[in-house]
Amino acid sequence: MARTLLDKVWEAHTVRTLPSGQTQLLIGLHLIHEVTTPQAFQMLKELKLTVRMPERTFGTLDHIIPTADQTRPYADPLAEDMAAHMYKNTKEFGLPLFDMASGRQGIVHVIGPELGLSQPGMTIACGDSHTSTHGAVGAIAFGIGTTQVRDVLATQCLAMAKPKLRQVRVDGALAKGVYAKDVILAIIGTLGVKGGVGYAYEYAGPIIERMTMEERLTVCNMSIEGGARCGYVNPDATTIEYLRGRPYTPAGAAFDRAAAWWKTMATEPGAKFDDVARLDGAAIEPVVTWGINPGMSVGVSQRIPSPDSQPEPERPTFHEALAHMGFEAGQPIKGAKIDVAFVGSCTNGRLSDLRIAAEVAKKGKVAKHVRALIVPGSQQVARAAEAEGLHEIFQAAGFQWRKAGCSMCLGMNDDKLQGREMSASSSNRNFIGRQGSPTGRTLLMSPAMVAAAAITGVVTDVREILR
């Protein structure tokens, strides 16, 4: 019987089937950061346990660190405390830490692929919701809670139920000014924020196949926002060329052997899926969220829907969203005023994202009432961008050029919305309070759309600027 990548990876990492019916699953790569590990390490110490496979765990600093001044001690006592715990625990348990001095520090879901730690056929876990990002290389990757972080540290295994599998096909071709971020927002808008519950998503179709690895990383990153346990793209020539020469991938003949095996992990022709969903990529335009979850979105030319147009159970959330955002049903999203523009995050903080934003930033200056931040996803991304002069383009246009970190994606650091500010953001969540203010408002969009909003001061169709 033809098998899927999910089948193959699951079988390869199954230790045993537990009495509960769950699988005891070996975790091939464990990524950790400073926010979800202090309690996990403390539990480990209280149980007098060691890290079972330290060679499979790698740490970084990203969530709570500042992006303006990273001199220690950090001005925020909580950030300094968490960073201090991360240094202490990784040293005590003999784990590598990509800190600022390493030159490889960055957002955990940016550095995993860029260092070649994330590879096809792996199981990957991290105490962060957006671990699904790593599925772009052909891995099965999922976020876990702090207690599960402890479990992986202690045993290198997790107890999990195998999800069902939905293939999400995106056919056709994308128009100019439409990007990977628009594709995943369109998928979530179509299938819903709960549509993927109980499923893994296999992204397929000609548009996905033509995407670069960084574009695939963007799509897989937001799988969790559609309710899916994980999302992946089958490994192919694009995957192999992306991984070639990375610090943690094999070299020479060993790489060729690895690449040959990686190809065998792809879903086989004729494999069965529990469900198949199809989208017409040619029909996708730049997408903007208008509400309080990533499924509340419209094309930039469209109007905000009425709660009455929704199924009865969803209407209260639509009313809540309209009240929080200060929008009215039927109003166009285009022209909505913004106060803050943020390009960065594990969704859109890679070099190609910055190039796209810089292409738009060349067209004007940041509007006087807008505070605009560009935050590279890693130190390596920052160096590469600076080598191309992208930082100079942004600064000349009035954007702030920051150091690597999660920044305004989640408001756990100095970069926060103030009061009722409206943010055009390239990040992944528009939940109430997500960007640091309980009354702040977030519009998710592509880096190009964020840059367009920054220079016009309102939600703008980037295609008009790129013409």
Residue pairs with C-beta under 8 A, 6 or more apart in sequence:
1 272
2 267
2 268
2 269
2 270
2 271
2 272
3 267
3 268
3 271
4 165
4 202
4 267
4 268
4 271
4 272
4 273
5 138
5 140
5 202
5 232
5 234
5 235
5 265
5 266
5 267
6 140
6 162
6 163
6 165
6 200
6 202
6 232
7 271
8 121
8 264
8 265
9 121
9 122
9 123
9 139
9 140
9 265
10 23
10 25
10 140
10 162
12 121
13 25
13 26
13 27
13 28
13 123
14 23
14 24
14 25
14 26
15 23
15 24
15 25
15 26
15 157
16 23
16 24
17 23
17 24
18 24
18 159
20 159
21 161
22 159
22 160
22 161
23 159
23 160
23 161
23 162
24 157
24 158
24 159
25 123
25 157
25 158
25 159
25 160
26 123
26 156
26 157
27 56
27 123
27 124
27 125
27 152
27 156
27 157
27 158
28 56
28 122
28 123
28 124
28 139
29 56
29 58
29 112
29 117
29 118
29 119
29 122
29 123
29 124
29 125
29 139
30 56
30 57
30 58
30 124
30 125
30 126
30 149
30 152
30 153
30 156
31 57
31 58
31 59
31 60
31 108
31 109
31 112
31 117
31 124
31 125
31 126
31 128
31 131
32 57
32 58
32 59
32 60
32 95
32 108
32 126
32 127
32 149
33 59
33 60
33 61
33 62
33 63
33 86
33 108
33 126
33 127
33 128
34 59
34 61
34 62
34 63
34 64
34 65
34 82
34 83
34 85
34 86
35 63
35 64
35 82
35 127
35 412
36 127
36 128
36 145
36 146
36 149
37 59
37 85
37 86
37 89
37 127
37 146
37 149
38 82
38 85
38 86
38 89
39 146
39 150
40 127
40 146
40 147
40 149
40 150
40 153
41 85
41 89
41 93
41 150
41 153
43 147
43 150
44 50
44 51
44 93
44 150
44 153
44 154
47 154
49 153
49 154
50 93
50 154
51 57
51 93
51 94
51 95
51 153
51 154
52 153
52 154
52 155
52 156
53 156
54 93
54 94
54 95
56 156
57 95
57 152
57 153
58 95
58 96
58 97
58 98
58 112
58 117
59 86
59 90
59 95
59 96
59 97
59 98
60 97
60 98
60 99
60 104
60 105
60 106
60 107
60 108
60 111
61 83
61 86
61 97
61 98
61 99
61 100
61 105
61 405
62 105
62 106
62 107
62 108
62 404
62 405
62 406
63 128
63 405
63 406
63 410
63 412
63 413
64 76
64 78
64 79
64 82
64 83
64 406
64 412
64 413
65 74
65 79
65 83
65 405
65 413
66 74
66 75
66 76
66 79
66 403
66 405
66 413
66 414
66 415
67 373
67 375
67 402
67 403
67 404
67 405
67 407
67 413
67 414
67 415
68 400
68 402
68 403
68 414
69 75
70 100
70 403
70 405
72 80
72 83
73 80
74 80
74 83
75 414
76 413
76 414
79 413
86 97
87 97
87 99
89 95
90 96
90 97
91 97
93 153
98 104
98 105
98 106
98 111
98 115
99 105
100 379
102 379
103 379
103 380
104 111
104 115
104 247
104 378
104 379
104 380
105 111
105 378
105 379
105 404
106 114
106 376
106 377
106 378
106 379
106 380
106 381
106 404
106 405
107 345
107 346
107 349
107 377
107 378
107 404
107 405
107 406
108 126
108 128
108 346
109 126
109 128
109 130
109 131
109 133
109 134
109 217
109 221
109 346
110 346
110 349
110 350
110 377
110 378
110 381
111 117
111 378
111 380
112 118
112 124
112 133
112 134
113 133
113 134
113 136
113 137
113 213
113 217
113 242
114 246
114 350
114 378
114 380
114 381
115 246
115 247
115 248
116 243
116 246
116 247
116 248
116 249
117 248
118 124
118 134
118 137
118 139
118 141
119 137
119 139
119 243
119 249
119 258
119 262
120 137
120 138
120 139
120 235
120 239
120 262
120 265
121 138
121 139
121 235
121 261
121 262
121 265
122 134
122 139
122 140
122 141
123 139
123 140
123 141
124 131
124 134
124 139
124 140
124 141
124 142
125 131
125 141
125 142
125 143
125 144
125 148
125 152
125 158
126 141
126 143
126 144
127 143
127 144
127 145
127 146
127 148
127 149
128 143
129 143
129 224
130 143
130 221
130 222
130 224
130 346
130 347
130 428
131 141
131 142
131 143
131 144
131 230
132 141
132 142
132 143
132 220
132 221
132 222
132 223
132 224
132 228
132 229
132 230
132 231
133 141
133 217
133 220
133 221
133 346
134 141
134 220
135 141
135 220
135 223
135 230
135 231
135 232
135 233
136 213
136 216
136 217
136 219
136 220
136 232
136 233
137 213
137 233
137 235
137 239
137 242
137 243
138 232
138 233
138 234
138 235
138 239
138 262
138 265
138 266
139 232
140 200
140 230
140 232
141 220
141 230
141 232
142 229
142 230
143 224
144 152
144 158
148 158
151 157
151 158
151 159
152 158
163 198
163 199
163 200
163 228
163 229
163 230
164 198
164 199
164 200
164 274
164 275
165 199
165 200
165 201
165 202
165 273
165 274
165 275
166 196
166 199
166 200
166 201
166 202
166 228
166 273
166 274
166 275
166 276
166 277
167 201
167 202
167 204
167 273
167 275
167 276
167 277
168 187
168 191
168 201
168 202
168 203
168 204
168 205
168 231
168 277
168 279
169 204
169 205
169 208
169 276
169 277
169 278
169 279
170 183
170 187
170 203
170 204
170 205
170 206
170 207
170 208
170 278
170 279
170 281
171 205
171 206
171 207
171 278
171 279
171 280
171 281
172 206
172 207
172 280
172 281
172 282
172 283
173 206
173 207
173 210
173 281
173 282
174 182
174 183
174 207
174 281
174 282
174 284
175 282
175 284
175 285
175 463
176 463
176 466
177 286
177 448
177 461
177 462
177 463
177 466
178 284
178 285
178 286
179 215
179 218
179 286
179 356
179 446
179 447
179 448
180 211
180 215
180 216
180 218
180 219
180 446
181 218
181 287
181 347
181 348
181 426
181 444
181 445
181 446
181 447
182 284
182 285
182 286
182 287
182 446
183 207
183 219
183 279
183 281
183 284
184 218
184 219
184 221
184 222
184 225
185 222
185 287
185 289
185 294
185 297
185 444
185 445
186 279
186 284
186 287
186 297
187 219
187 226
187 277
187 279
188 195
188 222
188 225
188 226
188 294
188 295
188 297
189 287
189 295
189 296
189 297
189 298
190 277
190 279
191 226
191 277
192 226
192 227
192 295
193 225
193 226
193 227
193 293
193 294
193 295
194 227
195 226
195 227
196 223
196 226
196 227
196 228
196 229
197 227
197 228
198 229
199 227
199 228
199 229
199 274
199 275
200 228
200 229
200 230
200 231
200 232
201 223
201 226
201 228
201 230
201 231
201 232
202 231
202 232
202 233
202 234
202 267
202 273
203 216
203 219
203 220
203 231
203 232
203 233
204 233
204 234
205 278
205 279
205 281
206 281
207 281
208 216
208 219
208 233
209 236
211 219
211 233
211 238
212 238
212 242
212 352
213 238
213 239
213 242
214 350
214 351
214 352
214 353
215 352
216 233
216 238
217 350
218 347
218 348
218 353
219 231
219 233
220 231
220 232
220 233
221 346
221 347
221 428
222 294
222 347
222 428
223 230
223 231
224 230
225 293
225 294
225 295
225 428
225 429
226 294
226 295
233 239
234 265
234 266
234 267
235 262
235 263
235 265
235 266
236 263
236 266
239 262
240 259
240 262
240 263
243 249
243 259
244 255
244 259
245 251
249 255
249 258
250 257
250 258
284 299
285 299
285 300
285 301
286 299
286 300
286 445
286 446
286 448
286 449
286 461
286 462
286 463
287 297
287 298
287 299
287 300
287 445
287 446
288 297
288 298
288 299
288 300
288 333
288 443
288 444
288 445
288 449
288 459
289 296
289 297
289 430
289 442
289 443
289 444
289 445
290 296
290 297
290 298
290 304
290 321
290 325
290 327
290 333
290 336
290 443
291 297
291 317
291 318
291 321
291 322
291 325
291 430
292 317
292 320
292 321
292 324
292 325
292 430
292 431
292 432
293 317
293 321
293 430
293 431
294 428
294 429
294 430
294 444
296 318
296 321
296 430
297 444
298 304
298 305
298 333
300 333
300 334
300 449
300 459
300 460
300 461
301 332
301 334
301 461
302 332
302 333
303 330
303 331
303 332
303 333
304 322
304 327
304 328
304 329
304 330
304 331
304 332
304 333
305 318
305 329
306 318
306 329
306 330
307 314
307 315
307 318
307 319
307 322
307 329
308 315
308 329
310 318
321 327
322 328
322 329
324 432
324 439
324 441
325 441
326 420
326 441
327 336
333 443
333 459
334 458
334 459
334 460
334 461
335 458
335 459
336 422
336 443
336 458
336 459
337 422
337 457
337 458
338 370
338 422
338 423
338 424
338 443
338 453
338 454
338 457
338 458
338 459
339 369
339 370
339 371
339 417
339 421
339 422
339 423
340 370
340 371
340 372
340 373
340 408
340 417
340 421
340 422
340 423
340 424
340 425
341 366
341 370
341 371
341 372
341 373
341 399
341 423
341 424
341 425
341 450
341 451
341 453
341 454
342 372
342 373
342 375
342 407
342 408
342 409
342 415
342 423
342 424
342 425
342 426
342 427
342 435
342 450
343 349
343 353
343 354
343 357
343 373
343 374
343 375
343 399
343 426
343 447
343 450
343 451
344 373
344 374
344 375
344 376
344 377
344 402
344 406
344 407
344 408
344 409
344 426
344 427
345 375
345 377
345 406
345 407
345 409
345 425
345 426
345 427
345 428
346 377
346 406
346 409
346 428
347 409
347 426
347 427
347 428
348 426
348 427
348 446
348 447
349 375
349 376
349 377
349 378
349 381
349 404
349 426
350 377
350 381
351 381
351 384
351 385
353 377
353 426
353 447
354 374
354 376
354 381
354 385
354 390
354 447
355 385
355 388
355 390
356 446
356 447
356 448
356 451
357 374
357 394
357 426
357 447
357 448
357 450
357 451
358 390
358 393
358 394
358 451
359 448
359 466
360 448
360 451
360 452
360 455
360 462
360 465
360 466
361 393
361 394
361 397
361 399
361 451
361 454
361 455
362 393
362 397
363 455
363 465
364 397
364 455
364 456
364 465
365 397
365 398
365 455
366 372
366 397
366 398
366 399
366 454
366 455
367 454
367 455
367 456
367 457
368 457
369 457
370 453
370 454
370 457
371 400
372 398
372 399
372 400
372 454
373 399
373 400
373 402
373 407
373 408
373 415
374 391
374 394
374 399
374 400
374 401
374 402
375 402
375 403
375 404
375 405
375 407
375 408
375 415
376 382
376 385
376 402
376 403
376 404
377 404
378 404
379 403
379 404
381 404
382 391
382 403
382 404
385 391
391 401
394 401
395 401
397 454
397 455
399 454
402 415
405 413
406 412
406 413
407 413
407 415
408 415
408 416
408 417
408 423
408 425
408 427
408 435
408 436
409 425
409 427
409 428
409 429
409 434
409 435
410 427
410 429
410 434
410 435
410 436
411 417
411 433
411 434
411 435
411 436
411 437
412 436
415 436
416 435
416 436
416 437
416 440
417 423
417 435
417 436
417 437
417 440
417 441
417 442
418 437
418 440
419 437
419 439
419 440
420 437
420 439
420 440
420 441
421 437
421 440
421 441
422 440
422 441
422 442
422 443
423 435
423 440
423 441
423 442
423 443
424 443
424 445
424 449
424 450
424 453
424 454
424 459
425 435
425 442
425 443
425 444
425 445
425 450
426 444
426 445
426 446
426 447
426 450
427 435
427 442
427 444
428 444
429 442
429 444
430 442
430 443
430 444
431 442
432 438
433 440
434 442
435 442
443 453
443 459
445 453
445 459
446 462
448 462
448 466
449 459
449 460
449 462
451 462
452 460
452 461
452 462
452 465
453 459
453 460
455 465
456 465
